[in-house]
Each structure stands twice: as C-alpha cells, then as structure tokens.
Amino acid sequence: MRSKDRRPGSRPQDRDAKARPGAKPKGNARAAGNRPGEQRRSDGAETKAAFRKSASRETPRMADAEAALPARTLKTRSGERPTERVPVILETPGAGDFHLIDSGNQLKLEQYGDVRIVRPEGQALWTPSLAPHVWEKVDAVFTGDTDEEGTGRWRFPLNALGETWPLNLLDVDFHGRFTSFRHVGVFPEQIVHWSWMKNEIEKAGRPLKVLNLFGYTGVASLVAARAGAEVTHVDASKKAIGWGRENQQLSRLDRAPIRWICEDAMKFIQREERRGSRYDIILTDPPKFGRGPNGEVWHLFDHLPVMLDICRELLSKEARGLVLTAYSIRASFYSIHELMREIMRGAGGVVESGELVIRETGLSGDERGRALSTSLFSRWVPK
C-alpha cells in the first residue's frame, strides 16, 4: 500500500531515492473563484456556548506531572470478538469539487475545483485511458523527488498560481494548498468516512462528541461541526492547526464548537483517559512516522496497538464508531482488522475492514473508470 504524503511537522527517516520526472504539461492556468457557502445550521446556542468556554485554545502544560506520563500498556480484554465484514471496499467516485479524471504510468490526473493537477501515484501501474493532450492541459504538476515521503516542487505550465485556492466538499469550504510533499490539503478518498460520520451525527438526535486524531487541515472536523457535533481536533503540527482555523473561517463556522489542539496525539489521549473523557465517534489517521511538537516520536507499528486500546477506553456507552485509516504500511488490511477485533473484544458490534479506493470518472465526472487503491481502513461500529 502506498505511503501517505508526509504532513507538516512530521520528520520521516531519510531516504535516498531518485526523482522520477513529471509529465510535461501545456495550457493555461486558471484562477479559482470563491464559492458562496451555505449558512451554518443552528444546533443549540447554549450548548455550543458552554463548549466554547471550555474549549478555548488548549495548550499542553509542560509541568513534570503533565510531561512525564506513565507508560501505557495494552489492557487484557475478555469476551467475544466483534463479528466481521471483510473485505469491504469503500469507493469514492468524487464529490463536490473533486474527481479523479484518469490515472496511469504511475501518475494521476485530478480535478480540484477549477484547478487540474498531475501528481505521482505508484499504484497506477496501467496505461492512461485519455490521450496525452488531455494530460498536458493542466494547471499544476508535482515534480522532483517522487519517493514515498520525499519533497519536491510544483510546476505551473504558464502562469504561476497562488499557494491556495478555494474548494468545497460536503458543504464545507476550505483551501486547497500546494505543498512541498505533493499533497493538496485534503485526502478525498476519506469522503466515504466523512459521509458516514455526517449521517451518524445528523440522525443522532443530540450533539455527538467527535475526536479527530492526526486531524491535519481539519476538513473532517468541519464536516462534523457543520452536521452538529462537538469536535476535538488534535494534530502535532502548528502549521496544520493554523490551516484548520483558516478553513473554519472560510466555512463560516467561527462559532462552531471545535477545540483546536496542537499536541502529540498519544499524550493527549492518555490525559483524556485519566480525565475520564468520552467521545461518540473517534477518527484516527496516523502517519507511519512522525514527531510531536516537543520531539515525541511516533512509529506506527510500535504505537498503534496502544493508541487503539486507549481510544476504546475513550468511547462513550452510546458510541457510534471508531475509524482507523492506515496509509504507510506494507501489510494486508487483515493486520489492522484483527488488531481492531482484539481491541474491541467484548464490546459487541461489527468490525469492517478493507481498502479505500477512488474511482476514475473521466473529464465529465460521470464516467465509471478504474478503481485506484489509496489506503487500508478498519472501522468498528456498534451494529
């Protein structure tokens, strides 16, 4: 499974990989215009005001009692493992301002609003369906180091574009962003998780509490908040937290109950466990390797079991789900599937696991092309 592009603030281990030259595009660069947004739904001013009061920017205390958390080991679980649904393929054909136009020759051709881009994609082993001249008429091409976690640069064929441009997914406005690690500020394959979460929140009949770990630029957090949830967003990158707050303003969700927390995810959830905090939905999207704001080191295979174990303790009695997405691992989805079933032993419910894929939809966005694999996932739901 391919590696997810490195996020701001993480520091991957050095790699020495040769760069693969990008395609040579031609054509005009287009300036993206703003999209008018919809009004935010009101979901109880008193509840949100109380949440905001307790959710003013939280900065982790660096006193010894907070900085030196005791080592957390796996709890011994008893009872039956949840039933299983495997393999499950969750497919994104495109939504809002995004669709995958074509792929092939280890590249992908994507549309993000008014901007058409070409990026490396190691999973695209086949030949592109569309003619070369279609691939040449793009606004931006990522070139340079095409290693899984390498840096590079964006090339703009004719006119230089700004760093950001407006996008909309699931009624949330945010900025697309050209970064040096090939990604663009959103991972659209996760629209299937966000749509599931949005539906759970809207039908709950009460404000659900959502924890978004490794939350990046906050699109999932904003989808949850617009649907009516109280959201806690955690990321170790100050830059990503800043982008999330910027996206919150773009979406006119300034008064939405969102806590933006810049902290090491493991430290945060350990403290939440000691506090007895509970959440109805937990999203976790960890990288393979990263560092927290105070030098904390994260290794996926070393820390994932304990992280999921703590997340289980944070689930409320009426929890709606625990979602794990994994990009940067060389393993079958069965690895995280069986881990999730062990962690949720005795909790009942169902664990469904498999892959997230994006379906090619052509230039029109209405065609049905090939499915491009992007990541592994495992999701526990109560029934």
Secondary structure as UniProt FT lines:
FT   TURN            8..9
FT   HELIX           45..54
FT   HELIX           64..67
FT   STRAND          83..92
FT   TURN            96..97
FT   STRAND          98..104
FT   TURN            105..106
FT   STRAND          107..112
FT   TURN            113..114
FT   STRAND          115..120
FT   TURN            122..123
FT   HELIX           132..136
FT   STRAND          140..144
FT   TURN            148..149
FT   STRAND          152..155
FT   STRAND          164..169
FT   TURN            170..171
FT   STRAND          172..177
FT   TURN            180..181
FT   HELIX           188..190
FT   HELIX           191..202
FT   STRAND          209..213
FT   TURN            216..217
FT   HELIX           219..227
FT   STRAND          230..235
FT   HELIX           238..250
FT   TURN            251..252
FT   TURN            254..255
FT   STRAND          258..262
FT   HELIX           265..275
FT   STRAND          281..284
FT   STRAND          289..291
FT   TURN            293..294
FT   STRAND          297..299
FT   HELIX           300..314
FT   TURN            317..318
FT   STRAND          321..326
FT   HELIX           333..343
FT   TURN            344..346
FT   STRAND          350..360
FT   TURN            362..364
FT   STRAND          371..381
//
